[in-house]
């Protein structure tokens, strides 16, 4: 995860997402670096428009999940009396 964050930070700062830069950011954060993971990340990001991908990810995250039913129909309603009875039963179990 730290490698992905390093790449995002470099992108945000307008720096090149290169092996050296990612390694520097991860090392500056105090984490150990793994050359193979860094090479894999940089290779997978080659030719990718990070800004466009982040925009698409934001749109997907903002989309509502589930059905189109209003939230109030999804919640089962229980009368308050049942809750009080359940609480009283719980107390009687404590004291025998």
N, C-alpha and C positions, 0 to 999 in steps of 0.2 A: 504494500500500500504506500509505503514511503516513497517508492520510485514514481508512482503515479502522481503523488502530491508534488514531488520535485518537478516533474514535467509540467504540471499545471502551473506551478509557481513561475517556472522559467517562461512559459507562454504568457502569463499575466504581465511579467516584467518586460516582455518583448525580446527576450534572449532566445538564442538557438537551443533547441532541445537536442543536445549532443551527449555522447557518452561522458565526456569530460565534465560538462556542465551539470549533468544529473548526479554524477559521482561527487562533485564538489558540494552540491546542495545537501545531499544525503549525509555526507561526512560532516558538514557544518551543523547539521541537526543533531549530531552525536550518535548516529546509527552506523552499524557496520555495512559496508558496501559489498555487493555480490556482482562481480563483473558479468556473469552470464545473464543475470536478470536485467542488468542495465542494457546490455547489448540487445537482448530480446525486446525490451521496451522501445528502445530507439529505433530498431528495425521495424517494429510493428507500427510506429507512428510516422514512418517515412511516407510522404505523400498524402498525409491526412491533414485536412483543414480543421485544426483543433477548435477554433472559434465556431465554425459551423456545427461541429459535433456537440459542443456544449450547448448551443442554441437548441438543437434538436432534443437533447437530453432534458433541457428545461421545459420544453413543450410537453414532452411525455410525462414528466413528473407533475406538471400542473393539471393534466387531464384527470377528471374524476374517475375513480375506479368503481367497479360494481354496476349495479343496475341504476336506472333513472328514477327509482322511487324516492319520494321525499324521506328525509331522515326520521321524521316523526312517525311514519308508518312502520319503520323497521324496529322501533323500540317496543318491546312488550310492556304493557302497563300492568302493574300490580297494585291493588288497593293498599292503602297505608295500614289498614287493620291487619292484613296478613303479615306485614313486616313486624308490627308490634307483637303479634302472637308468636312469631318465630323467635323474637328476642326474649320474650318471657319464657318460652320453652328452653332456650339456651341457658338462662339464668337458673331455672329450676334444676337443670342437670348439674350445674356447679355446686349447688347447695343440697342436693339430694332430695 
